[in-house]
Amino acid sequence: MERIKFENSRFKEGGIKKLVQLAESMRKDQERPVDVSFADILASKHDGLTIDKFYDEIGIDVTFDTIQNIFTTPDESIRWLIPEIFRDALRLGYRAAPIWPAVTSREQQVGQLSQHLPYINMADAIPMKVGEGETIPIGTLSYGQRSFRIYKFGRGIKIPDEVQRYVSLAVISIFLEDFGVKMGYGVDALAMNTLINGEQADGSNSSPVVGIKTKDTLTYRDILKLWIRMAKIGRNPSVMLSGEEMALDMLDLDAFKTRSSGTTQASLNIKTPMPQSSNLYINGNIDDDQLVIVDPRVALLKMNAVPLVVESERIVSNQTSAFYASFTTGFAKLFDDSCLILDRGKKLSDHPIPTWFNVDADTWLDME
């Protein structure tokens, strides 16, 4: 680290510590926590200053400098940068390739662990034919709320003194980014569990499991039936989730692997909004026999209480430094009809599509 640059910079004598503390206070705010990065704080407080220019100004070369170089700098305020450098690497991995954004309608900041999600039940609200002078029939619409909890997740890592002395910050960040990827996998697992089983402890809002026409023999027709049924109630099943075996079997279906050329003699324009294509995500938390079909617009709501926080401590007894990453979040289902689960190990006759997915179950116009 070039200490002369640091001594001549505007950030000496506690300037860095104040910026880090500002970022931390925004992340841990009880009312409106914000997932703000150190780079965001720099840009807002110093006229768009980038993180690379900041490092150059204070004399840090992340490809050469080690943790030890920073810890031995006379001005202790620069040591506050280490958790921020690690946080940036973790966050980069955490946001690298997760599945949960593909099935999440939106994220919402919250201020406490116990949450309440409003819901609306529509019952007996089908339009009815009304004769001249007759009273319009009254349907019912009930309102309520579901209670659920969000949880704190965290993990710590220990970095030996040898790594702190000899390994550059850039190299350590590569491994921390991989650690962040695994954190993302954990959030994916939470999202998949909520999508399949709901957020209620009793499983009352779990997604319906539907069989196929011929048990253990998956066909394109089986998938198409669920697409059509969801499309008829205004859901767009543009995302599918499965394990590896189900994905391989699906990709082996003629409908997904056979290419054709030319045009048919007649054309059929399907106006019911079925997907022309569907995004398939493979996740190990889904049963090998199941295919989860989702409308991501109305599937999950992600509740964020505390964004990613990185804290550190020195453990003298074994000459290591421990870094702890934690965040508090959870998921809730927005609409129960946003998801159907196809199970090729079950027969459709034994596990039919729920009647509340069938808009044709009640004829609302009696023409007699």
Residue pairs with C-beta under 8 A, 6 or more apart in sequence:
1 59
1 60
1 61
1 65
1 69
1 70
1 73
2 59
2 61
3 59
3 73
3 74
4 59
5 56
5 57
5 58
5 59
6 12
6 58
6 59
6 73
6 75
6 78
9 57
9 58
9 59
10 46
10 57
11 19
11 54
11 57
11 58
11 77
11 78
12 75
12 77
13 75
13 77
14 75
14 77
15 77
16 58
16 77
16 78
16 80
16 81
17 76
17 77
17 80
19 38
19 41
19 42
19 45
20 38
20 80
20 81
20 83
20 84
21 80
22 41
22 45
23 36
23 37
23 38
23 40
23 41
23 84
24 309
26 33
26 34
26 36
27 33
27 34
27 35
27 36
27 306
27 307
27 308
27 309
28 306
28 309
30 111
31 111
32 109
32 111
33 109
33 111
33 304
33 305
33 306
33 307
34 109
34 307
35 304
35 307
35 308
36 307
37 87
37 88
37 91
38 51
38 81
38 84
38 87
38 88
39 50
39 51
39 88
42 49
42 50
42 51
42 54
43 49
43 50
46 54
51 88
55 61
55 62
58 78
60 70
60 81
60 169
62 85
62 168
62 169
62 170
62 173
63 168
63 170
64 168
65 168
65 169
66 164
66 165
66 166
66 167
66 168
66 169
67 82
67 159
67 163
67 164
67 165
67 169
67 172
67 321
68 161
68 164
68 165
70 78
70 79
70 81
70 82
71 79
71 82
71 164
73 79
82 312
83 310
83 311
83 312
83 323
84 310
85 169
85 173
86 172
86 173
86 176
86 310
86 323
86 325
87 308
87 309
87 310
87 325
88 173
89 172
89 173
89 174
89 176
89 177
89 180
90 176
90 177
90 179
90 180
90 183
90 308
90 310
90 325
91 180
91 308
92 177
92 180
93 176
93 177
93 178
93 179
93 180
93 181
93 182
93 183
93 184
94 180
94 181
94 183
94 184
94 187
94 308
95 180
95 184
96 177
96 180
96 181
96 184
97 181
97 184
98 184
98 185
98 187
98 188
99 188
99 191
99 192
99 241
99 281
99 283
100 184
100 187
100 188
100 190
100 191
100 300
100 302
100 331
102 239
102 279
102 281
102 296
103 191
103 195
103 239
103 241
103 294
103 296
103 299
103 300
104 191
104 296
104 299
104 300
104 301
104 302
104 331
105 296
105 297
105 298
105 299
105 300
105 301
105 334
106 301
106 302
107 301
107 302
107 303
107 304
108 301
108 302
108 303
108 304
109 304
109 305
110 150
110 303
110 304
110 305
111 305
112 305
113 149
113 150
113 151
113 305
113 328
114 147
114 148
114 149
115 147
115 148
115 149
115 150
115 303
115 330
115 332
116 145
116 146
116 147
117 145
117 146
117 147
117 148
117 199
117 301
117 332
118 143
118 144
118 145
119 143
119 144
119 145
119 146
120 141
120 142
120 143
121 141
121 142
121 143
121 144
122 139
122 141
123 139
123 140
123 141
123 142
124 139
124 140
125 139
125 140
125 141
126 139
126 362
126 364
127 364
128 136
128 137
128 364
129 364
129 365
129 366
130 136
130 137
146 199
146 200
146 205
146 332
148 199
148 200
148 330
148 332
149 330
150 303
150 305
150 328
150 329
150 330
151 328
151 329
151 330
152 306
152 326
152 327
152 328
153 183
153 186
153 187
153 326
153 327
153 328
153 329
154 324
154 325
154 326
154 327
155 179
155 183
155 324
155 325
155 326
156 322
156 323
156 324
156 325
157 176
157 179
157 322
157 323
157 325
158 315
158 318
158 320
158 321
158 322
158 323
159 172
159 320
159 321
159 322
159 323
160 319
160 320
161 319
161 320
161 321
163 172
164 321
179 325
180 325
183 325
183 327
187 329
188 283
188 285
189 283
189 285
190 329
190 330
190 331
191 300
191 302
191 331
192 241
192 283
192 285
192 286
192 292
193 285
194 300
194 330
194 331
194 332
194 333
195 207
195 241
195 292
195 294
195 299
195 300
195 331
195 333
195 339
196 206
196 207
196 286
196 292
196 339
196 341
197 203
197 206
197 207
198 204
198 205
198 206
198 207
198 333
198 336
199 205
199 330
199 331
199 332
199 333
205 333
205 336
207 292
207 336
207 339
207 340
207 341
208 340
208 341
208 353
208 354
208 357
209 290
209 341
209 343
209 346
209 351
210 226
210 340
210 341
210 342
210 343
210 346
210 348
210 351
210 352
210 353
211 342
211 343
211 344
211 346
211 347
211 348
211 349
211 350
211 351
211 352
212 218
212 219
212 222
212 342
212 343
212 344
212 346
212 347
212 348
213 219
213 221
213 222
213 347
213 348
214 347
215 344
215 345
215 346
215 347
216 344
216 345
217 344
218 246
218 249
218 250
218 253
218 344
219 253
220 253
220 254
220 255
220 256
222 342
222 344
222 348
223 250
223 291
223 293
223 342
224 274
225 353
226 237
226 293
226 340
226 342
226 353
227 237
227 274
227 275
227 293
228 272
228 274
229 340
229 353
229 357
229 358
230 236
230 237
230 293
230 295
230 337
230 340
230 357
231 237
231 272
231 273
231 274
232 272
232 359
232 360
233 337
233 357
233 359
234 273
235 295
235 298
235 337
235 338
236 273
236 275
236 295
236 297
237 274
237 275
237 278
237 293
237 294
237 295
237 340
238 275
238 277
238 278
238 279
238 294
238 295
238 296
239 278
239 279
239 281
239 293
239 294
239 295
239 296
240 278
240 279
240 280
240 281
240 291
240 292
240 293
240 294
241 280
241 281
241 282
241 283
241 286
241 291
241 292
241 294
242 250
242 280
242 281
242 282
242 283
242 286
242 290
242 291
242 292
243 282
243 283
243 284
243 286
243 287
243 288
243 290
244 282
244 284
244 288
245 288
245 289
246 286
246 288
246 289
246 290
246 291
246 344
247 280
247 282
249 344
250 256
250 280
250 291
251 257
286 292
287 343
289 343
289 344
289 345
290 341
290 342
290 343
290 344
291 341
291 342
291 343
291 344
292 339
292 340
292 341
293 339
293 340
293 341
293 342
294 338
294 339
295 338
295 339
297 338
298 334
298 335
298 338
299 333
299 334
299 335
299 338
299 339
300 331
300 332
300 333
300 334
301 331
301 332
301 333
301 334
302 329
302 330
302 331
303 329
303 330
303 331
303 332
304 327
304 328
304 329
305 328
305 329
306 326
306 327
306 328
307 327
308 325
308 326
308 327
309 325
309 326
309 327
310 323
310 324
310 325
311 323
311 324
311 326
312 321
312 322
312 323
312 324
313 321
313 322
313 324
314 321
314 322
315 321
315 322
333 339
337 356
337 357
340 353
340 357
343 351
355 361
